[in-house]
């Protein structure tokens, strides 16, 4: 899920199925967040999810700015093709220049500096593995495989605030007057 979420937020545009879930659960096992969360979701939201690894559903990801839109699962591929067809109506030169302008703007905001810093800190956090943090997860993996590892890693974080393991929130109903 972590790499999938990173991949999704590092693309030019992201459209999500209503079933999509985003997270950085790897931070729970001695890993790092990704600066793109800060760039897209803002500093406080990046810290909220980068320090806990909590899952968020597609609607929350859209609210935070991680995705462009959320569509019904069965309509996702068609929605993406419709967008591609709309983009194809614009001249290739205009598309190239507008993409360059947007990307250059990110560069001016520090994108080129953020990539190597992210890699540097990633290496540091991965080198700082504490045996007492990893041992219970690794033992569970030996006994029950990947599911055991994930169950032990995520157990203290249940229920998730959003996503498939979230507590169901009561429906809001207007008061009778």
Z-matrix of the N, CA and C atoms (Angstrom, degrees):
N
C 1 1.442
C 2 1.524 1 110.66
N 3 1.315 2 118.44 1 -41.52
C 4 1.455 3 121.14 2 -177.21
C 5 1.519 4 112.64 3 -59.72
N 6 1.333 5 117.32 4 -53.33
C 7 1.457 6 119.98 5 179.32
C 8 1.514 7 110.85 6 -64.06
N 9 1.312 8 117.57 7 -36.72
C 10 1.471 9 120.09 8 177.07
C 11 1.516 10 111.57 9 -62.51
N 12 1.325 11 116.43 10 -41.25
C 13 1.461 12 120.11 11 177.29
C 14 1.517 13 110.61 12 -66.25
N 15 1.333 14 117.03 13 -42.39
C 16 1.462 15 120.39 14 178.76
C 17 1.525 16 110.10 15 -61.07
N 18 1.316 17 116.08 16 -44.08
C 19 1.464 18 120.42 17 179.74
C 20 1.533 19 110.00 18 -60.69
N 21 1.312 20 116.26 19 -44.67
C 22 1.469 21 120.34 20 -178.01
C 23 1.523 22 112.00 21 -63.30
N 24 1.325 23 117.92 22 -38.96
C 25 1.463 24 118.85 23 -177.21
C 26 1.523 25 112.68 24 -82.84
N 27 1.319 26 117.81 25 -13.31
C 28 1.475 27 120.24 26 178.56
C 29 1.527 28 112.69 27 -92.81
N 30 1.312 29 117.73 28 1.37
C 31 1.462 30 120.44 29 177.99
C 32 1.529 31 109.49 30 -86.61
N 33 1.321 32 116.24 31 165.20
C 34 1.462 33 120.30 32 -179.25
C 35 1.525 34 111.76 33 -64.23
N 36 1.301 35 117.16 34 -42.69
C 37 1.464 36 122.15 35 177.64
C 38 1.520 37 107.81 36 -139.08
N 39 1.327 38 115.91 37 148.19
C 40 1.462 39 120.45 38 -179.62
C 41 1.519 40 109.00 39 -134.28
N 42 1.310 41 115.22 40 121.68
C 43 1.457 42 122.55 41 174.18
C 44 1.522 43 106.50 42 -113.83
N 45 1.316 44 116.41 43 133.44
C 46 1.456 45 120.77 44 -173.03
C 47 1.519 46 111.67 45 -119.17
N 48 1.308 47 115.28 46 143.98
C 49 1.455 48 121.68 47 169.06
C 50 1.522 49 107.90 48 -68.43
N 51 1.316 50 115.74 49 150.53
C 52 1.465 51 120.32 50 176.52
C 53 1.524 52 111.48 51 -60.22
N 54 1.320 53 117.50 52 -16.78
C 55 1.466 54 122.13 53 178.97
C 56 1.534 55 112.76 54 -88.96
N 57 1.318 56 118.73 55 -7.18
C 58 1.470 57 122.26 56 -173.71
C 59 1.525 58 111.13 57 -65.43
N 60 1.316 59 114.68 58 146.95
C 61 1.455 60 122.95 59 176.24
C 62 1.533 61 106.92 60 -131.70
N 63 1.318 62 116.18 61 135.84
C 64 1.457 63 121.89 62 -179.98
C 65 1.524 64 108.44 63 -120.44
N 66 1.320 65 115.39 64 146.51
C 67 1.466 66 119.27 65 177.52
C 68 1.515 67 109.48 66 -173.54
N 69 1.301 68 113.83 67 170.03
C 70 1.458 69 122.90 68 171.87
C 71 1.526 70 107.76 69 -125.91
N 72 1.327 71 118.06 70 59.75
C 73 1.469 72 119.15 71 -174.14
C 74 1.520 73 113.09 72 -63.80
N 75 1.321 74 117.24 73 -16.07
C 76 1.460 75 120.04 74 179.98
C 77 1.528 76 112.46 75 -64.65
N 78 1.347 77 117.79 76 -20.04
C 79 1.470 78 118.51 77 177.77
C 80 1.529 79 110.75 78 -65.74
N 81 1.295 80 117.47 79 -19.96
C 82 1.470 81 121.79 80 179.37
C 83 1.527 82 111.91 81 -75.20
N 84 1.306 83 117.96 82 -10.51
C 85 1.457 84 121.28 83 -175.30
C 86 1.533 85 111.41 84 -124.69
N 87 1.293 86 118.60 85 31.92
C 88 1.462 87 124.73 86 -177.74
C 89 1.527 88 109.06 87 71.45
N 90 1.291 89 114.99 88 77.36
C 91 1.456 90 121.91 89 175.26
C 92 1.521 91 106.85 90 -152.16
N 93 1.300 92 115.51 91 -175.40
C 94 1.459 93 119.34 92 -174.59
C 95 1.517 94 111.94 93 -121.19
N 96 1.316 95 114.35 94 159.68
C 97 1.448 96 121.68 95 171.63
C 98 1.528 97 107.76 96 -79.48
N 99 1.314 98 117.47 97 -175.78
C 100 1.459 99 122.01 98 -179.74
C 101 1.515 100 108.39 99 -127.71
N 102 1.325 101 117.46 100 136.75
C 103 1.459 102 120.93 101 -176.27
C 104 1.519 103 113.06 102 -60.63
N 105 1.345 104 118.29 103 -21.94
C 106 1.462 105 119.49 104 179.15
C 107 1.526 106 111.27 105 -63.15
N 108 1.335 107 117.51 106 -28.44
C 109 1.464 108 119.19 107 174.62
C 110 1.525 109 109.67 108 -60.61
N 111 1.332 110 117.65 109 -42.71
C 112 1.462 111 121.22 110 179.38
C 113 1.513 112 110.71 111 -66.20
N 114 1.315 113 116.41 112 -44.05
C 115 1.458 114 120.83 113 -179.39
C 116 1.531 115 111.38 114 -60.09
N 117 1.317 116 117.15 115 -44.95
C 118 1.462 117 120.96 116 -174.33
C 119 1.525 118 113.80 117 -87.88
N 120 1.332 119 117.13 118 -42.18
C 121 1.465 120 120.73 119 -172.56
C 122 1.521 121 113.17 120 -98.14
N 123 1.328 122 117.90 121 -10.88
C 124 1.455 123 121.02 122 -177.36
C 125 1.517 124 111.38 123 91.64
N 126 1.310 125 114.70 124 157.98
C 127 1.461 126 122.48 125 -173.91
C 128 1.530 127 112.98 126 -57.34
N 129 1.306 128 118.00 127 -50.70
C 130 1.465 129 120.76 128 -175.12
C 131 1.532 130 112.20 129 -68.16
N 132 1.327 131 117.19 130 -40.51
C 133 1.465 132 119.43 131 177.42
C 134 1.525 133 111.05 132 -68.72
N 135 1.330 134 116.85 133 -37.59
C 136 1.463 135 119.81 134 177.71
C 137 1.523 136 110.41 135 -61.73
N 138 1.326 137 116.38 136 -42.05
C 139 1.465 138 119.13 137 177.78
C 140 1.527 139 111.03 138 -67.55
N 141 1.324 140 117.12 139 -41.03
C 142 1.476 141 120.71 140 -179.18
C 143 1.522 142 110.86 141 -54.86
N 144 1.321 143 116.86 142 -45.56
C 145 1.464 144 120.14 143 -176.12
C 146 1.524 145 112.97 144 -94.49
N 147 1.326 146 117.22 145 -25.51
C 148 1.455 147 120.10 146 178.81
C 149 1.519 148 113.68 147 -77.26
N 150 1.325 149 117.24 148 -20.66
C 151 1.457 150 120.33 149 178.57
C 152 1.527 151 113.03 150 -94.97
N 153 1.327 152 117.61 151 -10.53
C 154 1.467 153 120.64 152 -179.66
C 155 1.523 154 113.50 153 -118.75
N 156 1.335 155 117.39 154 -26.03
C 157 1.463 156 119.88 155 -174.23
C 158 1.520 157 112.66 156 73.22
N 159 1.325 158 117.53 157 12.84
C 160 1.463 159 120.57 158 -178.45
C 161 1.524 160 111.60 159 -61.31
N 162 1.312 161 114.70 160 145.77
C 163 1.458 162 122.29 161 178.82
C 164 1.530 163 110.22 162 -80.22
N 165 1.315 164 115.58 163 148.35
C 166 1.459 165 120.59 164 172.22
C 167 1.516 166 108.49 165 -131.81
N 168 1.310 167 115.31 166 146.47
C 169 1.456 168 119.32 167 178.36
C 170 1.526 169 109.50 168 -82.45
N 171 1.316 170 115.88 169 175.26
C 172 1.463 171 121.47 170 -175.26
C 173 1.521 172 112.15 171 -61.87
N 174 1.325 173 117.93 172 -38.55
C 175 1.472 174 120.68 173 -179.46
C 176 1.531 175 110.92 174 -64.70
N 177 1.328 176 117.16 175 -42.07
C 178 1.458 177 120.15 176 177.49
C 179 1.534 178 109.84 177 -66.42
N 180 1.325 179 117.55 178 -39.07
C 181 1.469 180 120.64 179 177.13
C 182 1.526 181 110.66 180 -60.78
N 183 1.315 182 117.46 181 -38.62
C 184 1.456 183 120.53 182 177.77
C 185 1.529 184 110.21 183 -69.00
N 186 1.311 185 117.15 184 -42.88
C 187 1.467 186 120.52 185 179.36
C 188 1.534 187 111.03 186 -59.18
N 189 1.332 188 116.10 187 -37.09
C 190 1.457 189 120.85 188 -179.39
C 191 1.527 190 113.14 189 -78.02
N 192 1.333 191 117.37 190 -16.64
C 193 1.462 192 120.57 191 -178.72
C 194 1.512 193 114.36 192 97.00
N 195 1.331 194 117.62 193 12.62
C 196 1.459 195 120.73 194 178.85
C 197 1.522 196 112.73 195 -80.05
N 198 1.325 197 116.75 196 -25.68
C 199 1.471 198 120.92 197 178.85
C 200 1.524 199 109.50 198 -130.28
N 201 1.325 200 114.95 199 155.29
C 202 1.462 201 120.94 200 179.13
C 203 1.524 202 112.27 201 -75.91
N 204 1.327 203 115.75 202 -42.13
C 205 1.455 204 119.43 203 -175.89
C 206 1.521 205 109.52 204 -158.86
N 207 1.316 206 115.51 205 158.74
C 208 1.458 207 123.51 206 176.06
C 209 1.521 208 106.23 207 -119.20
N 210 1.323 209 116.18 208 129.38
C 211 1.460 210 120.73 209 -177.58
C 212 1.527 211 109.74 210 -128.83
N 213 1.333 212 116.70 211 159.92
C 214 1.465 213 118.64 212 175.95
C 215 1.532 214 110.49 213 -55.04
N 216 1.309 215 115.88 214 141.57
C 217 1.465 216 122.00 215 -174.74
C 218 1.528 217 112.36 216 -50.62
N 219 1.313 218 116.46 217 -47.22
C 220 1.465 219 120.54 218 -176.32
C 221 1.528 220 113.35 219 -71.80
N 222 1.323 221 117.42 220 -9.88
C 223 1.460 222 120.93 221 -179.45
C 224 1.524 223 113.41 222 -105.87
N 225 1.327 224 117.79 223 -0.54
C 226 1.461 225 121.01 224 -173.20
C 227 1.524 226 112.66 225 -59.24
N 228 1.305 227 117.95 226 -52.87
C 229 1.468 228 119.98 227 -176.16
C 230 1.524 229 111.17 228 -63.63
N 231 1.333 230 117.00 229 -40.55
C 232 1.468 231 119.35 230 178.58
C 233 1.520 232 111.54 231 -66.06
N 234 1.326 233 117.13 232 -39.14
C 235 1.461 234 120.74 233 177.78
C 236 1.524 235 110.35 234 -60.79
N 237 1.315 236 116.63 235 -43.04
C 238 1.465 237 120.36 236 179.66
C 239 1.526 238 111.09 237 -66.20
N 240 1.318 239 117.46 238 -42.25
C 241 1.467 240 119.81 239 177.91
C 242 1.525 241 111.34 240 -64.63
N 243 1.329 242 117.50 241 -37.93
C 244 1.468 243 120.24 242 177.28
C 245 1.527 244 110.59 243 -61.83
N 246 1.328 245 117.41 244 -40.98
C 247 1.455 246 120.79 245 177.80
C 248 1.529 247 110.83 246 -64.55
N 249 1.320 248 116.37 247 -44.90
C 250 1.466 249 120.31 248 178.79
C 251 1.531 250 110.36 249 -59.58
N 252 1.320 251 116.77 250 -41.30
C 253 1.461 252 119.97 251 178.48
C 254 1.527 253 111.14 252 -64.60
N 255 1.321 254 118.39 253 -36.64
C 256 1.475 255 121.22 254 176.79
C 257 1.525 256 110.33 255 -66.62
N 258 1.319 257 116.17 256 -42.99
C 259 1.463 258 119.94 257 178.64
C 260 1.527 259 110.35 258 -62.51
N 261 1.326 260 116.49 259 -37.29
C 262 1.469 261 120.75 260 -179.46
C 263 1.526 262 112.63 261 -64.65
N 264 1.327 263 118.05 262 -16.07
C 265 1.463 264 121.30 263 177.52
C 266 1.530 265 112.07 264 -77.16
N 267 1.320 266 116.51 265 -14.21
C 268 1.463 267 121.92 266 -179.75
C 269 1.528 268 108.11 267 -92.86
N 270 1.325 269 116.57 268 146.70
C 271 1.466 270 119.05 269 -177.86
C 272 1.531 271 110.24 270 -61.62
N 273 1.330 272 117.13 271 142.03
C 274 1.472 273 120.75 272 179.80
C 275 1.526 274 112.56 273 -58.05
N 276 1.332 275 117.18 274 -34.91
C 277 1.463 276 120.19 275 179.20
C 278 1.527 277 111.12 276 -65.18
N 279 1.322 278 116.13 277 -41.50
C 280 1.455 279 120.70 278 178.66
C 281 1.531 280 110.44 279 -65.16
N 282 1.312 281 115.93 280 -42.47
C 283 1.470 282 119.95 281 178.16
C 284 1.524 283 110.03 282 -61.20
N 285 1.315 284 116.93 283 -47.25
C 286 1.466 285 121.14 284 -178.52
C 287 1.526 286 110.77 285 -60.82
N 288 1.325 287 116.98 286 -44.66
C 289 1.463 288 120.15 287 -178.13
C 290 1.532 289 111.24 288 -68.92
N 291 1.318 290 118.46 289 -40.57
C 292 1.463 291 120.43 290 179.70
C 293 1.526 292 111.44 291 -68.08
N 294 1.301 293 117.04 292 -36.81
C 295 1.462 294 120.29 293 174.75
C 296 1.529 295 109.81 294 -65.45
N 297 1.333 296 116.33 295 -41.30
C 298 1.471 297 120.40 296 178.89
C 299 1.526 298 110.85 297 -64.12
N 300 1.329 299 117.32 298 -40.90
C 301 1.467 300 120.78 299 179.05
C 302 1.527 301 110.29 300 -62.36
N 303 1.313 302 116.31 301 -47.80
C 304 1.466 303 120.19 302 -179.12
C 305 1.532 304 110.70 303 -63.00
N 306 1.320 305 116.53 304 -43.63
C 307 1.465 306 120.69 305 -179.34
C 308 1.520 307 110.83 306 -67.60
N 309 1.323 308 117.52 307 -40.47
C 310 1.465 309 121.04 308 178.08
C 311 1.534 310 109.84 309 -63.20
N 312 1.327 311 116.19 310 -37.10
C 313 1.462 312 119.31 311 176.19
C 314 1.516 313 111.52 312 -60.43
N 315 1.325 314 116.99 313 -42.11
C 316 1.465 315 120.24 314 176.25
C 317 1.522 316 110.74 315 -63.97
N 318 1.339 317 116.36 316 -40.28
C 319 1.464 318 119.71 317 177.70
C 320 1.526 319 110.51 318 -59.15
N 321 1.329 320 116.46 319 -43.74
C 322 1.467 321 120.60 320 -179.81
C 323 1.522 322 111.89 321 -66.00
N 324 1.327 323 116.89 322 -27.11
C 325 1.470 324 120.93 323 177.10
C 326 1.523 325 111.49 324 -82.69
N 327 1.331 326 117.36 325 -2.34
C 328 1.456 327 119.85 326 174.79
C 329 1.511 328 116.32 327 112.90
N 330 1.327 329 118.55 328 9.65
C 331 1.465 330 120.68 329 -177.69
C 332 1.521 331 112.14 330 -56.63
N 333 1.333 332 118.01 331 -45.93
C 334 1.466 333 120.02 332 -178.45
C 335 1.526 334 112.38 333 -62.91
N 336 1.324 335 117.65 334 -31.92
C 337 1.463 336 120.32 335 176.60
C 338 1.520 337 111.95 336 -77.70
N 339 1.319 338 116.56 337 -30.06
C 340 1.462 339 120.75 338 -176.47
C 341 1.528 340 112.43 339 -69.91
N 342 1.324 341 117.89 340 -35.50
C 343 1.475 342 119.87 341 -178.88
C 344 1.528 343 112.16 342 -58.05
N 345 1.342 344 118.91 343 -54.04
C 346 1.475 345 117.54 344 -179.44
C 347 1.531 346 113.52 345 -67.87
N 348 1.326 347 117.71 346 -33.16
C 349 1.465 348 119.85 347 177.36
C 350 1.531 349 109.45 348 -64.79
N 351 1.333 350 116.83 349 -42.88
C 352 1.464 351 120.52 350 177.92
C 353 1.531 352 110.04 351 -59.11
N 354 1.330 353 117.46 352 -43.83
C 355 1.466 354 121.20 353 179.68
C 356 1.528 355 111.38 354 -64.97
N 357 1.330 356 116.26 355 -41.34
C 358 1.462 357 120.52 356 179.70
C 359 1.524 358 111.26 357 -61.39
N 360 1.325 359 116.49 358 -49.23
C 361 1.461 360 119.71 359 -179.98
C 362 1.516 361 112.38 360 -68.97
N 363 1.313 362 116.53 361 -31.27
C 364 1.465 363 119.99 362 175.95
C 365 1.526 364 109.92 363 -61.30
N 366 1.310 365 116.18 364 -45.63
C 367 1.464 366 119.82 365 177.87
C 368 1.513 367 111.89 366 -61.55
N 369 1.338 368 116.35 367 -40.86
C 370 1.467 369 120.31 368 -179.95
C 371 1.524 370 111.60 369 -64.28
N 372 1.327 371 117.65 370 -44.27
C 373 1.465 372 119.20 371 -177.90
C 374 1.528 373 110.61 372 -68.98
N 375 1.330 374 117.61 373 -37.68
C 376 1.463 375 119.20 374 178.66
C 377 1.529 376 112.25 375 -68.78
N 378 1.321 377 116.93 376 -27.58
C 379 1.462 378 120.89 377 178.29
C 380 1.530 379 112.01 378 -79.99
N 381 1.316 380 117.27 379 -9.38
C 382 1.462 381 120.88 380 -175.76
C 383 1.524 382 113.17 381 -99.14
N 384 1.302 383 117.29 382 24.59
C 385 1.462 384 121.52 383 -176.10
C 386 1.531 385 110.63 384 -60.87
N 387 1.323 386 114.69 385 128.40
C 388 1.465 387 120.99 386 174.86
C 389 1.519 388 108.25 387 -98.70
N 390 1.298 389 114.67 388 131.76
C 391 1.459 390 120.21 389 -179.17
C 392 1.524 391 111.80 390 -57.91
N 393 1.333 392 117.89 391 -41.55
C 394 1.475 393 120.03 392 -177.30
C 395 1.520 394 112.57 393 -66.29
N 396 1.325 395 118.23 394 -20.57
C 397 1.468 396 121.10 395 177.26
C 398 1.522 397 110.87 396 -82.61
N 399 1.312 398 116.68 397 -40.66
C 400 1.468 399 121.17 398 -175.08
C 401 1.530 400 113.43 399 -83.41
N 402 1.320 401 117.59 400 -34.54
C 403 1.465 402 121.02 401 -171.55
C 404 1.539 403 113.54 402 -51.65
N 405 1.340 404 120.15 403 -50.90
C 406 1.475 405 118.58 404 -178.89
C 407 1.540 406 112.96 405 -60.64
N 408 1.328 407 116.75 406 -37.00
C 409 1.467 408 119.36 407 179.03
C 410 1.520 409 111.01 408 -69.08
N 411 1.330 410 116.98 409 -42.24
C 412 1.462 411 120.54 410 -179.96
C 413 1.522 412 111.87 411 -66.63
N 414 1.338 413 117.21 412 -37.48
C 415 1.469 414 120.21 413 176.59
C 416 1.525 415 110.60 414 -64.81
N 417 1.321 416 116.45 415 -42.13
C 418 1.466 417 120.01 416 177.46
C 419 1.517 418 110.75 417 -63.51
N 420 1.318 419 117.67 418 -36.73
C 421 1.471 420 121.06 419 178.08
C 422 1.523 421 110.92 420 -65.48
N 423 1.322 422 117.59 421 -40.67
C 424 1.471 423 120.35 422 178.41
C 425 1.527 424 110.92 423 -63.62
N 426 1.328 425 116.25 424 -38.66
C 427 1.463 426 120.91 425 -176.58
C 428 1.530 427 112.71 426 -80.65
N 429 1.353 428 116.61 427 -41.21
C 430 1.466 429 120.00 428 -171.87
C 431 1.522 430 114.53 429 -128.76
N 432 1.320 431 117.61 430 9.51
C 433 1.456 432 120.85 431 177.65
C 434 1.525 433 112.49 432 76.80
N 435 1.332 434 114.39 433 -161.20
C 436 1.467 435 121.01 434 -175.99
C 437 1.526 436 111.62 435 -59.22
N 438 1.330 437 117.24 436 -37.29
C 439 1.467 438 119.70 437 -179.77
C 440 1.523 439 110.41 438 -62.42
N 441 1.324 440 117.37 439 -41.50
C 442 1.455 441 120.81 440 177.79
C 443 1.515 442 111.80 441 -62.06
N 444 1.317 443 116.14 442 -43.33
C 445 1.467 444 121.85 443 178.38
C 446 1.527 445 109.98 444 -58.22
N 447 1.332 446 116.41 445 -51.23
C 448 1.466 447 121.57 446 -177.80
C 449 1.525 448 111.18 447 -65.18
N 450 1.340 449 116.88 448 -39.90
C 451 1.467 450 119.55 449 178.88
C 452 1.527 451 111.43 450 -59.87
N 453 1.326 452 117.19 451 -44.86
C 454 1.470 453 120.83 452 -179.83
C 455 1.526 454 110.00 453 -68.08
N 456 1.328 455 116.86 454 -43.08
C 457 1.465 456 120.56 455 -179.42
C 458 1.528 457 111.98 456 -61.07
N 459 1.342 458 116.54 457 -43.09
C 460 1.464 459 120.96 458 -171.69
C 461 1.525 460 114.89 459 -92.47
N 462 1.333 461 118.68 460 -13.36
C 463 1.470 462 121.48 461 -175.06
C 464 1.528 463 113.58 462 -52.73
N 465 1.324 464 119.68 463 -45.13
C 466 1.471 465 118.48 464 -178.14
C 467 1.532 466 113.86 465 -67.49
N 468 1.311 467 117.65 466 -12.67
C 469 1.459 468 121.49 467 -174.96
C 470 1.530 469 113.22 468 -100.50
N 471 1.322 470 116.91 469 8.76
C 472 1.458 471 119.56 470 -178.07
C 473 1.518 472 110.97 471 -90.21
N 474 1.299 473 119.66 472 143.53
C 475 1.461 474 126.54 473 -3.58
C 476 1.526 475 110.49 474 -79.53
N 477 1.320 476 115.40 475 153.53
C 478 1.462 477 121.42 476 176.19
C 479 1.532 478 108.50 477 -70.37
N 480 1.341 479 118.34 478 151.77
C 481 1.459 480 119.31 479 178.85
C 482 1.528 481 113.63 480 -72.20
N 483 1.312 482 116.90 481 -29.68
C 484 1.462 483 123.08 482 178.16
C 485 1.521 484 107.22 483 -139.24
N 486 1.312 485 117.22 484 173.17
C 487 1.454 486 119.26 485 173.88
C 488 1.512 487 113.24 486 92.31
N 489 1.338 488 116.02 487 -170.91
C 490 1.461 489 120.89 488 -170.55
C 491 1.516 490 114.99 489 -68.33
N 492 1.338 491 118.59 490 -22.63
C 493 1.465 492 120.50 491 -179.62
C 494 1.520 493 112.55 492 -107.19
N 495 1.318 494 116.65 493 19.91
C 496 1.466 495 120.85 494 -179.78
C 497 1.520 496 110.06 495 -78.11
N 498 1.324 497 114.55 496 152.41
C 499 1.456 498 118.28 497 171.42
C 500 1.516 499 107.08 498 -67.76
N 501 1.300 500 115.91 499 137.81
C 502 1.462 501 119.46 500 178.86
C 503 1.518 502 109.12 501 -70.30
N 504 1.302 503 115.54 502 129.31
C 505 1.454 504 121.09 503 179.52
C 506 1.525 505 109.09 504 -87.92
N 507 1.322 506 117.11 505 141.55
C 508 1.466 507 118.25 506 -179.17
C 509 1.526 508 110.68 507 -65.46
N 510 1.320 509 114.77 508 145.73
C 511 1.464 510 120.88 509 176.70
C 512 1.518 511 109.20 510 -66.36
N 513 1.310 512 116.58 511 137.90
C 514 1.458 513 120.81 512 177.28
C 515 1.523 514 109.02 513 -80.46
N 516 1.310 515 116.17 514 126.38
C 517 1.464 516 119.41 515 176.53
C 518 1.517 517 108.23 516 -124.19
N 519 1.318 518 117.46 517 134.52
C 520 1.467 519 119.71 518 179.92
C 521 1.532 520 110.26 519 -63.88
N 522 1.324 521 114.31 520 143.47
C 523 1.453 522 119.17 521 179.10
C 524 1.538 523 109.29 522 -69.04
N 525 1.308 524 114.23 523 146.08
C 526 1.466 525 118.50 524 177.54
C 527 1.508 526 107.45 525 -79.19
N 528 1.331 527 116.82 526 139.07
C 529 1.453 528 119.76 527 -176.68
C 530 1.428 529 109.94 528 -124.60
